[in-house]
């Protein structure tokens, strides 16, 4: 399925169905990340239950050093 | 005791986590500072390099209260979005509203800051807006329900210290929520002065992270803030035009 992740278009493999699958695919499922799909911010529990769709605009963010 | 919203803290130093020479130095600086509140920024993750080390992973997040900022936002809408992203991590309810209105001075946009603060208060966040030292704006931020107000001492990262102590004093006198002096602190003396003026806390980053010895500076800032607070509580003497002798005039053996 073709989606846009952090501004970049990419193809995700078929086994990626839920947001949690995508995080595993990128090997960031154990990190503190927050996902936003088409402008909707997901809580951590919603990662398991939220399905991805063709052309989704996905943002994956995390905490970095800052003042 | 510093009380912000429903939370209480022993330390009055809030420490930023940006631009340290290494994670090791940063970890040590955070530890000796005894800060309980640490600020962070929210950024896109580089998903192609997931093994990149992240300071947050090295922290005991139970031990610290995370204060994410909305740095990068130029409008209230962007700030609210960043705040929601931060909260969705499940690690924090606090947010430092930072809406920059001028790229050169990094001074905040007062109107967007006020709008974002109002909306985030309604959304249930504990809201700490970074603001200029504008006395009326500080009051209006409190009127919309912010939980602390954070006037800058001078431009972010400039290290110029407190350039308008009068305004800070006015903000502190009128405040009904904690006042945390945020940005522009350079030396321990600046932090002590902020506390002597009656501030409830100081938020700084570059003054420690870019010091020649960040760990030693973290300690110096901790002590300066404690000294400044004690001085404020003790109540300094009034300034007089002429000298007054400390030793008694009676019983002198000469003359």
Interface residues (C-beta under 8 A of the other chain):
Chain A: X5 X6 X7 X26 X27 X28 X31 X32 X33 X34 X36 X41 X42 X43 X44 X59 X60 X61 X62 X63 X64 X65 X66 X67
Chain B: X16 X17 X18 X19 X20 X26 X39 X40 X41 X42 X43 X44 X45 X47 X50 X54 X55 X56 X57 X66 X68 X69 X71 X81 X84 X85 X86 X88 X89 X90 X91 X156 X157 X183 X203 X204 X205 X206
